[in-house]
Amino acid sequence: MKRATVTHVGGTPDARPAVSSRLLAEAAGTFVLVFGVVGAALLAAAFDDGRGGLNVGFLGVAFALGLSVVVGAFAFANVSGAHFNPAVTVGLAVAGRFPWRLVGWYVIAQLSGGLAASTLVAAVAAGGPGDLLAGARASGFASTGWGELSPGHFSLLSAALIEVAATCVFVWVVLGVTSPGAPGALAPLAIGLTLTLVALVAIPVSNGSFNPARSFATAVWGGGVAMAQLWMSLAAPTVGALVAGATFRPLFGRRLRN
């Protein structure tokens, strides 16, 4: 397939591999992200009810999210740009940093990789003690949302606001650290730490997604309530990404290359 020029987490635009390779990398990177965060949330966050200090809790899930992006970015940034998130792809496109003609293909790859990861976690949970998989599905399978899907039982408005704001901040950081002149070698670390930060704030409110692919992947296994609330977890991060992409140039005053 035709080659194109795309800005990636390493910094300035570069000659990119074939589109097919980029899509595979996006699927693989999103798989790593969803496997890391959902696996931590369902298999390790409340392990053995906390006995023996082996569970990781909210803090561990937030770090799992950040670390999964860091390792995925280092592994795949030179292939696809390491978006791993439809909101990031949309935000970059709005800011003129990614071609719109590839947005749909990237989103399909990200959704596919995320669903493969959540399915693997479900398969692992099926071999767990007792009714681990049934319990995970009954509790929403780490899906994002409000009310009963919110760890703190926050409202729809609260969950939507935190997802919009956190995604906006995250996409601002992605745009900033991948701009010309930014220290590109540190971009994966900065992006991963930002995700950890916003997750620490958002997990009690919405269960912390900022990523429609991650939300879709868990909602498929999370049952009726998770599927019914999925629209918020798709719409709110997209709105946050649109705001970030549209405001980045005037807010930071950068001359960004297309």
TIRO-232629 format. One record per residue (C-alpha): residue in one letter; residue number from 1; x, y, z. Coordinates in Angstrom, 3 decimals, decimal comma. Each point is the difference from the previous one (the first is absolute). Layout:
BEGIN
type=A&seq=NUM&c1=X&c2=Y&c3=Z
...
//
This chain:
BEGIN
type=M&seq=1&c1=0,000&c2=0,000&c3=0,000
type=K&seq=2&c1=1,051&c2=3,603&c3=-0,492
type=R&seq=3&c1=2,453&c2=1,566&c3=2,426
type=A&seq=4&c1=-0,805&c2=3,268&c3=1,736
type=T&seq=5&c1=1,513&c2=2,517&c3=2,405
type=V&seq=6&c1=-1,324&c2=-0,107&c3=3,567
type=T&seq=7&c1=1,103&c2=1,662&c3=3,231
type=H&seq=8&c1=0,705&c2=-2,521&c3=2,741
type=V&seq=9&c1=0,941&c2=-0,040&c3=3,683
type=G&seq=10&c1=3,682&c2=0,199&c3=-0,873
type=G&seq=11&c1=-0,436&c2=3,588&c3=-1,228
type=T&seq=12&c1=0,026&c2=1,429&c3=-3,516
type=P&seq=13&c1=-1,609&c2=-1,454&c3=-3,132
type=D&seq=14&c1=1,868&c2=-2,883&c3=-1,542
type=A&seq=15&c1=-0,414&c2=-2,420&c3=-2,890
type=R&seq=16&c1=-2,335&c2=-2,629&c3=1,333
type=P&seq=17&c1=-0,325&c2=-3,700&c3=-0,757
type=A&seq=18&c1=-2,823&c2=-1,340&c3=-2,138
type=V&seq=19&c1=-3,514&c2=0,638&c3=1,278
type=S&seq=20&c1=-0,581&c2=-3,719&c3=0,570
type=S&seq=21&c1=3,001&c2=-0,115&c3=2,335
type=R&seq=22&c1=-1,220&c2=3,060&c3=1,873
type=L&seq=23&c1=-3,431&c2=-1,509&c3=0,521
type=L&seq=24&c1=1,494&c2=-3,213&c3=1,353
type=A&seq=25&c1=2,186&c2=2,039&c3=2,350
type=E&seq=26&c1=-2,999&c2=1,991&c3=1,222
type=A&seq=27&c1=-1,929&c2=-3,201&c3=0,661
type=A&seq=28&c1=2,958&c2=-1,533&c3=1,824
type=G&seq=29&c1=0,656&c2=3,120&c3=2,064
type=T&seq=30&c1=-3,648&c2=0,351&c3=0,982
type=F&seq=31&c1=0,033&c2=-3,688&c3=0,944
type=V&seq=32&c1=2,930&c2=0,664&c3=2,356
type=L&seq=33&c1=-1,775&c2=3,004&c3=1,526
type=V&seq=34&c1=-3,341&c2=-1,723&c3=0,601
type=F&seq=35&c1=1,603&c2=-3,238&c3=1,151
type=G&seq=36&c1=2,109&c2=1,925&c3=2,505
type=V&seq=37&c1=-2,660&c2=2,217&c3=1,512
type=V&seq=38&c1=-2,973&c2=-2,382&c3=-0,115
type=G&seq=39&c1=2,108&c2=-2,937&c3=1,135
type=A&seq=40&c1=1,249&c2=2,035&c3=2,946
type=A&seq=41&c1=-3,506&c2=1,212&c3=0,848
type=L&seq=42&c1=-1,647&c2=-3,424&c3=-0,107
type=L&seq=43&c1=2,768&c2=-2,376&c3=1,027
type=A&seq=44&c1=2,206&c2=2,011&c3=2,351
type=A&seq=45&c1=-1,822&c2=3,045&c3=1,389
type=A&seq=46&c1=-1,845&c2=-1,919&c3=2,719
type=F&seq=47&c1=1,955&c2=-3,254&c3=-0,048
type=D&seq=48&c1=-0,943&c2=-2,305&c3=2,902
type=D&seq=49&c1=-1,885&c2=2,884&c3=1,642
type=G&seq=50&c1=3,293&c2=1,699&c3=0,738
type=R&seq=51&c1=1,393&c2=-2,727&c3=2,225
type=G&seq=52&c1=3,784&c2=-0,223&c3=-0,043
type=G&seq=53&c1=0,382&c2=3,377&c3=-1,694
type=L&seq=54&c1=-0,198&c2=-1,555&c3=-3,462
type=N&seq=55&c1=-2,772&c2=2,189&c3=-1,426
type=V&seq=56&c1=0,886&c2=3,200&c3=-1,847
type=G&seq=57&c1=-3,100&c2=2,171&c3=0,498
type=F&seq=58&c1=-0,760&c2=3,262&c3=-1,833
type=L&seq=59&c1=3,641&c2=1,066&c3=0,076
type=G&seq=60&c1=1,137&c2=-3,203&c3=-1,662
type=V&seq=61&c1=-2,625&c2=0,264&c3=-2,738
type=A&seq=62&c1=1,015&c2=3,600&c3=-0,716
type=F&seq=63&c1=3,644&c2=-1,013&c3=-0,277
type=A&seq=64&c1=-0,928&c2=-2,979&c3=-2,169
type=L&seq=65&c1=-1,726&c2=2,394&c3=-2,400
type=G&seq=66&c1=2,980&c2=2,333&c3=-0,151
type=L&seq=67&c1=2,555&c2=-2,780&c3=-0,325
type=S&seq=68&c1=-1,931&c2=-1,739&c3=-2,752
type=V&seq=69&c1=0,076&c2=3,176&c3=-2,082
type=V&seq=70&c1=3,697&c2=0,557&c3=0,681
type=V&seq=71&c1=1,032&c2=-3,488&c3=-1,112
type=G&seq=72&c1=-2,399&c2=0,036&c3=-2,934
type=A&seq=73&c1=1,298&c2=3,360&c3=-1,182
type=F&seq=74&c1=3,625&c2=-1,076&c3=0,201
type=A&seq=75&c1=-0,865&c2=-3,174&c3=-1,902
type=F&seq=76&c1=-2,269&c2=1,357&c3=-2,732
type=A&seq=77&c1=0,456&c2=3,780&c3=-0,304
type=N&seq=78&c1=2,387&c2=-0,320&c3=-2,916
type=V&seq=79&c1=-2,598&c2=-2,047&c3=-1,886
type=S&seq=80&c1=-3,416&c2=1,562&c3=0,636
type=G&seq=81&c1=0,548&c2=3,050&c3=2,177
type=A&seq=82&c1=-1,285&c2=-1,901&c3=3,057
type=H&seq=83&c1=-3,453&c2=1,550&c3=0,352
type=F&seq=84&c1=-1,733&c2=-3,087&c3=1,471
type=N&seq=85&c1=-3,067&c2=2,165&c3=0,609
type=P&seq=86&c1=-2,652&c2=1,342&c3=-2,406
type=A&seq=87&c1=-0,126&c2=3,240&c3=1,982
type=V&seq=88&c1=3,716&c2=0,584&c3=-0,578
type=T&seq=89&c1=-0,395&c2=-0,723&c3=-3,702
type=V&seq=90&c1=-2,907&c2=2,456&c3=-0,284
type=G&seq=91&c1=1,819&c2=2,651&c3=2,037
type=L&seq=92&c1=3,091&c2=-0,241&c3=-2,184
type=A&seq=93&c1=-2,141&c2=0,228&c3=-3,143
type=V&seq=94&c1=-1,843&c2=3,095&c3=1,258
type=A&seq=95&c1=3,352&c2=1,625&c3=0,790
type=G&seq=96&c1=1,204&c2=-0,721&c3=-3,534
type=R&seq=97&c1=2,512&c2=-2,577&c3=1,146
type=F&seq=98&c1=-1,544&c2=-3,115&c3=-1,499
type=P&seq=99&c1=-1,771&c2=-0,620&c3=-3,328
type=W&seq=100&c1=-3,774&c2=-0,315&c3=0,271
type=R&seq=101&c1=-0,028&c2=-2,693&c3=-2,682
type=L&seq=102&c1=1,676&c2=-2,392&c3=2,466
type=V&seq=103&c1=-2,101&c2=0,810&c3=3,069
type=G&seq=104&c1=-2,684&c2=-2,620&c3=-0,650
type=W&seq=105&c1=2,550&c2=-2,734&c3=-0,682
type=Y&seq=106&c1=1,930&c2=0,819&c3=3,177
type=V&seq=107&c1=-3,204&c2=-0,086&c3=2,051
type=I&seq=108&c1=-0,949&c2=-3,415&c3=-1,408
type=A&seq=109&c1=3,467&c2=-1,337&c3=0,836
type=Q&seq=110&c1=-0,165&c2=1,408&c3=3,526
type=L&seq=111&c1=-3,458&c2=-1,418&c3=0,669
type=S&seq=112&c1=1,125&c2=-3,409&c3=-1,285
type=G&seq=113&c1=3,140&c2=-0,079&c3=2,132
type=G&seq=114&c1=-1,872&c2=1,080&c3=3,104
type=L&seq=115&c1=-2,726&c2=-2,605&c3=-0,449
type=A&seq=116&c1=2,594&c2=-2,736&c3=-0,507
type=A&seq=117&c1=1,655&c2=1,003&c3=3,281
type=S&seq=118&c1=-3,229&c2=0,059&c3=2,034
type=T&seq=119&c1=-0,942&c2=-3,371&c3=-1,453
type=L&seq=120&c1=3,342&c2=-1,404&c3=1,112
type=V&seq=121&c1=-0,521&c2=1,374&c3=3,508
type=A&seq=122&c1=-3,455&c2=-1,598&c3=0,051
type=A&seq=123&c1=1,521&c2=-3,331&c3=-1,045
type=V&seq=124&c1=2,567&c2=0,227&c3=2,792
type=A&seq=125&c1=-2,693&c2=0,923&c3=2,534
type=A&seq=126&c1=-2,061&c2=-2,993&c3=-1,114
type=G&seq=127&c1=2,720&c2=-2,235&c3=1,436
type=G&seq=128&c1=0,171&c2=1,918&c3=3,258
type=P&seq=129&c1=-1,234&c2=-1,019&c3=3,435
type=G&seq=130&c1=-3,712&c2=-0,202&c3=0,682
type=D&seq=131&c1=-2,140&c2=2,083&c3=-2,305
type=L&seq=132&c1=2,646&c2=2,601&c3=-0,844
type=L&seq=133&c1=-1,191&c2=0,599&c3=-3,546
type=A&seq=134&c1=-3,659&c2=0,096&c3=0,982
type=G&seq=135&c1=0,794&c2=2,432&c3=2,797
type=A&seq=136&c1=2,062&c2=2,197&c3=-2,301
type=R&seq=137&c1=-2,816&c2=0,139&c3=-2,529
type=A&seq=138&c1=-2,603&c2=0,658&c3=2,672
type=S&seq=139&c1=2,025&c2=2,962&c3=1,257
type=G&seq=140&c1=0,347&c2=1,443&c3=-3,509
type=F&seq=141&c1=3,364&c2=-1,494&c3=-1,005
type=A&seq=142&c1=1,880&c2=3,205&c3=0,964
type=S&seq=143&c1=-2,195&c2=2,000&c3=-2,381
type=T&seq=144&c1=-0,174&c2=3,756&c3=0,256
type=G&seq=145&c1=-3,217&c2=1,757&c3=0,841
type=W&seq=146&c1=-2,024&c2=1,561&c3=2,773
type=G&seq=147&c1=-2,227&c2=-1,192&c3=2,823
type=E&seq=148&c1=0,596&c2=-3,689&c3=0,571
type=L&seq=149&c1=2,980&c2=-0,040&c3=-2,379
type=S&seq=150&c1=1,671&c2=2,868&c3=1,847
type=P&seq=151&c1=2,174&c2=-1,207&c3=2,917
type=G&seq=152&c1=-1,130&c2=3,070&c3=1,940
type=H&seq=153&c1=-3,576&c2=-0,107&c3=-1,353
type=F&seq=154&c1=0,354&c2=3,396&c3=-1,678
type=S&seq=155&c1=-2,670&c2=1,453&c3=-2,304
type=L&seq=156&c1=-0,098&c2=0,012&c3=-3,780
type=L&seq=157&c1=0,988&c2=3,678&c3=-0,062
type=S&seq=158&c1=3,008&c2=-0,611&c3=2,244
type=A&seq=159&c1=1,180&c2=-2,977&c3=-2,038
type=A&seq=160&c1=-0,417&c2=1,872&c3=-3,296
type=L&seq=161&c1=1,810&c2=3,087&c3=1,291
type=I&seq=162&c1=2,969&c2=-1,983&c3=1,300
type=E&seq=163&c1=0,311&c2=-1,949&c3=-3,260
type=V&seq=164&c1=-0,144&c2=3,179&c3=-2,112
type=A&seq=165&c1=2,485&c2=1,887&c3=2,176
type=A&seq=166&c1=2,445&c2=-2,874&c3=0,447
type=T&seq=167&c1=0,012&c2=-0,802&c3=-3,718
type=C&seq=168&c1=0,514&c2=3,652&c3=-0,888
type=V&seq=169&c1=3,002&c2=0,254&c3=2,334
type=F&seq=170&c1=1,399&c2=-3,272&c3=-1,312
type=V&seq=171&c1=-0,306&c2=0,998&c3=-3,661
type=W&seq=172&c1=1,542&c2=3,415&c3=0,753
type=V&seq=173&c1=3,015&c2=-1,804&c3=1,429
type=V&seq=174&c1=0,207&c2=-2,362&c3=-2,982
type=L&seq=175&c1=-0,087&c2=2,963&c3=-2,386
type=G&seq=176&c1=2,544&c2=1,922&c3=2,060
type=V&seq=177&c1=2,610&c2=-2,706&c3=0,400
type=T&seq=178&c1=-0,220&c2=-1,014&c3=-3,667
type=S&seq=179&c1=0,352&c2=3,531&c3=-1,347
type=P&seq=180&c1=3,072&c2=1,094&c3=-1,950
type=G&seq=181&c1=2,741&c2=0,927&c3=2,430
type=A&seq=182&c1=-1,371&c2=-2,075&c3=2,877
type=P&seq=183&c1=2,314&c2=-2,597&c3=1,601
type=G&seq=184&c1=-1,441&c2=-2,893&c3=-1,999
type=A&seq=185&c1=1,995&c2=-2,714&c3=1,760
type=L&seq=186&c1=-1,910&c2=0,736&c3=3,209
type=A&seq=187&c1=-3,443&c2=0,137&c3=-1,625
type=P&seq=188&c1=-1,097&c2=-3,556&c3=0,942
type=L&seq=189&c1=0,935&c2=0,606&c3=3,643
type=A&seq=190&c1=-1,813&c2=3,340&c3=0,135
type=I&seq=191&c1=-3,107&c2=-1,479&c3=-1,608
type=G&seq=192&c1=-0,035&c2=-3,016&c3=2,321
type=L&seq=193&c1=0,439&c2=2,136&c3=3,112
type=T&seq=194&c1=-2,819&c2=2,274&c3=-1,135
type=L&seq=195&c1=-2,313&c2=-2,977&c3=-0,343
type=T&seq=196&c1=0,977&c2=-1,159&c3=3,478
type=L&seq=197&c1=-0,734&c2=3,457&c3=1,400
type=V&seq=198&c1=-3,438&c2=0,404&c3=-1,569
type=A&seq=199&c1=-0,888&c2=-3,605&c3=0,865
type=L&seq=200&c1=0,706&c2=0,637&c3=3,682
type=V&seq=201&c1=-2,559&c2=2,808&c3=-0,119
type=A&seq=202&c1=-2,573&c2=-1,685&c3=-2,218
type=I&seq=203&c1=-0,134&c2=-3,645&c3=1,091
type=P&seq=204&c1=-2,230&c2=0,660&c3=3,041
type=V&seq=205&c1=-2,357&c2=2,079&c3=-2,168
type=S&seq=206&c1=-0,366&c2=-1,780&c3=-3,351
type=N&seq=207&c1=2,379&c2=-2,958&c3=0,309
type=G&seq=208&c1=2,389&c2=2,001&c3=-2,171
type=S&seq=209&c1=0,042&c2=-0,736&c3=-3,704
type=F&seq=210&c1=0,820&c2=3,071&c3=-2,169
type=N&seq=211&c1=0,061&c2=-2,557&c3=-2,801
type=P&seq=212&c1=-3,024&c2=-1,169&c3=-2,030
type=A&seq=213&c1=1,827&c2=-3,181&c3=-1,038
type=R&seq=214&c1=0,589&c2=-0,985&c3=3,620
type=S&seq=215&c1=-3,622&c2=0,847&c3=0,866
type=F&seq=216&c1=-1,365&c2=-2,046&c3=-2,876
type=A&seq=217&c1=2,224&c2=-2,959&c3=0,857
type=T&seq=218&c1=-1,274&c2=-0,237&c3=3,568
type=A&seq=219&c1=-3,642&c2=0,851&c3=-0,723
type=V&seq=220&c1=-0,291&c2=-2,992&c3=-2,355
type=W&seq=221&c1=0,713&c2=-2,254&c3=2,994
type=G&seq=222&c1=-1,624&c2=2,209&c3=2,617
type=G&seq=223&c1=-3,645&c2=-0,800&c3=-0,626
type=G&seq=224&c1=-3,111&c2=2,060&c3=-0,565
type=V&seq=225&c1=0,780&c2=2,956&c3=2,228
type=A&seq=226&c1=3,495&c2=0,391&c3=-1,436
type=M&seq=227&c1=-1,321&c2=-0,093&c3=-3,548
type=A&seq=228&c1=-2,791&c2=2,442&c3=0,846
type=Q&seq=229&c1=2,510&c2=2,478&c3=1,432
type=L&seq=230&c1=2,608&c2=-0,476&c3=-2,726
type=W&seq=231&c1=-1,181&c2=3,067&c3=-1,902
type=M&seq=232&c1=1,398&c2=2,291&c3=2,710
type=S&seq=233&c1=3,363&c2=-1,752&c3=-0,050
type=L&seq=234&c1=0,160&c2=0,471&c3=-3,762
type=A&seq=235&c1=-1,350&c2=3,549&c3=-0,174
type=A&seq=236&c1=1,732&c2=1,685&c3=2,946
type=P&seq=237&c1=3,603&c2=-0,890&c3=-0,942
type=T&seq=238&c1=-0,743&c2=0,960&c3=-3,609
type=V&seq=239&c1=-1,255&c2=3,410&c3=1,129
type=G&seq=240&c1=3,103&c2=0,443&c3=2,143
type=A&seq=241&c1=2,225&c2=-0,883&c3=-2,951
type=L&seq=242&c1=-1,844&c2=2,414&c3=-2,290
type=V&seq=243&c1=0,456&c2=2,815&c3=2,516
type=A&seq=244&c1=3,691&c2=-0,777&c3=0,415
type=G&seq=245&c1=0,638&c2=-0,229&c3=-3,728
type=A&seq=246&c1=-1,896&c2=3,195&c3=-0,764
type=T&seq=247&c1=1,607&c2=2,070&c3=2,774
type=F&seq=248&c1=3,584&c2=-1,225&c3=-0,140
type=R&seq=249&c1=1,296&c2=2,461&c3=-2,591
type=P&seq=250&c1=-1,522&c2=3,184&c3=1,487
type=L&seq=251&c1=0,607&c2=-1,114&c3=3,591
type=F&seq=252&c1=3,665&c2=-0,914&c3=-0,384
type=G&seq=253&c1=0,835&c2=2,253&c3=-2,925
type=R&seq=254&c1=1,954&c2=-2,657&c3=-1,833
type=R&seq=255&c1=0,536&c2=-0,245&c3=-3,719
type=L&seq=256&c1=-0,782&c2=-3,630&c3=-0,553
type=R&seq=257&c1=0,956&c2=-1,719&c3=-3,213
type=N&seq=258&c1=-2,649&c2=-2,088&c3=-1,738
//
